[in-house]
Amino acid sequence: MLEYPHSIATRIVWLDPLEGTARELLADAEAQPKDDDPKKKQAARFLTQVLAKAARPHTEIEELAVKEGISRRTLRRASEGMVEKKPNGFGGSWTWTLI
């Protein structure tokens, strides 16, 4: 017999960790999605080219993106749904690969 018959159980399902500062993550969450965002399209093309042959460390990808004039925030937005992100041990580095 239940001790608290009117209680409702809740559970938390953890997903992948988010990358970025609190300010960047909040800005992304509050931003209105644009279907026709040329910067995001440029970043998606960049990711497709950079990750075409093999997975790479995200720090290397971000450095290359900045040299191409793509911000880290735009790169992260473009990576959603097209890049798998895996941690490399406990050092805080991540490897990105195309899905």
C-alpha positions as CSV (number, residue, x, y, z in Angstrom):
1,M,0.0,0.0,0.0
2,L,1.3,3.5,-0.9
3,E,2.2,5.8,1.9
4,Y,1.3,8.9,-0.1
5,P,-1.5,8.0,-2.6
6,H,-1.9,11.5,-3.9
7,S,1.8,12.0,-4.8
8,I,2.9,12.1,-8.3
9,A,6.4,10.9,-9.2
10,T,8.7,13.0,-11.3
11,R,11.9,12.1,-13.1
12,I,14.7,13.9,-14.8
13,V,16.1,12.7,-18.1
14,W,19.6,14.1,-18.7
15,L,20.6,14.9,-22.3
16,D,24.0,15.9,-23.7
17,P,25.8,18.7,-21.9
18,L,25.4,22.2,-23.4
19,E,28.5,24.1,-24.6
20,G,28.8,27.9,-24.1
21,T,28.5,30.5,-21.5
22,A,25.2,31.1,-19.6
23,R,24.8,34.4,-21.5
24,E,25.2,32.6,-24.9
25,L,22.9,29.7,-24.0
26,L,20.2,32.1,-22.8
27,A,20.5,34.2,-25.9
28,D,20.1,31.1,-28.1
29,A,17.1,30.0,-26.1
30,E,15.4,33.4,-26.4
31,A,16.3,34.0,-30.1
32,Q,13.5,33.7,-32.7
33,P,14.4,30.9,-35.1
34,K,15.1,32.1,-38.7
35,D,14.6,29.6,-41.5
36,D,16.6,31.8,-43.9
37,D,19.7,32.7,-41.9
38,P,22.6,33.2,-44.3
39,K,25.2,33.1,-41.5
40,K,23.9,29.8,-40.2
41,K,23.8,28.4,-43.8
42,Q,27.5,29.5,-44.2
43,A,28.4,27.7,-40.9
44,A,26.6,24.6,-42.0
45,R,28.5,24.5,-45.3
46,F,31.7,25.1,-43.4
47,L,31.0,22.2,-41.0
48,T,30.1,19.9,-43.9
49,Q,33.5,20.6,-45.6
50,V,35.6,20.5,-42.4
51,L,34.1,17.3,-41.1
52,A,33.6,15.5,-44.5
53,K,36.6,13.2,-44.1
54,A,36.9,12.6,-40.3
55,A,35.9,13.7,-36.8
56,R,37.9,16.7,-35.4
57,P,38.4,18.4,-32.1
58,H,35.8,21.1,-31.5
59,T,38.6,23.6,-30.5
60,E,40.2,23.1,-33.9
61,I,36.9,23.5,-35.7
62,E,36.1,26.7,-33.8
63,E,39.6,28.2,-34.6
64,L,39.1,27.5,-38.3
65,A,35.5,28.9,-38.2
66,V,36.7,32.2,-36.6
67,K,39.3,32.6,-39.4
68,E,36.5,32.2,-41.9
69,G,34.5,34.9,-40.2
70,I,32.0,32.5,-38.5
71,S,31.3,33.2,-34.8
72,R,31.4,30.4,-32.2
73,R,27.7,31.0,-31.4
74,T,26.7,30.7,-35.1
75,L,28.8,27.6,-35.4
76,R,27.1,26.0,-32.4
77,R,23.6,26.9,-33.8
78,A,24.5,25.4,-37.2
79,S,25.9,22.2,-35.6
80,E,22.6,21.3,-34.0
81,G,21.1,18.3,-35.7
82,M,24.0,17.8,-38.0
83,V,27.0,17.2,-35.7
84,E,27.5,14.5,-33.0
85,K,29.5,15.8,-30.1
86,K,31.5,13.3,-27.9
87,P,33.7,14.1,-24.9
88,N,37.4,13.1,-25.0
89,G,38.0,11.8,-21.4
90,F,38.0,14.3,-18.5
91,G,40.0,17.1,-20.1
92,G,37.0,19.1,-21.3
93,S,37.8,18.6,-25.0
94,W,35.1,17.4,-27.4
95,T,35.2,15.7,-30.8
96,W,32.7,16.7,-33.5
97,T,31.6,14.4,-36.3
98,L,28.9,14.7,-39.0
99,I,25.7,12.7,-38.3
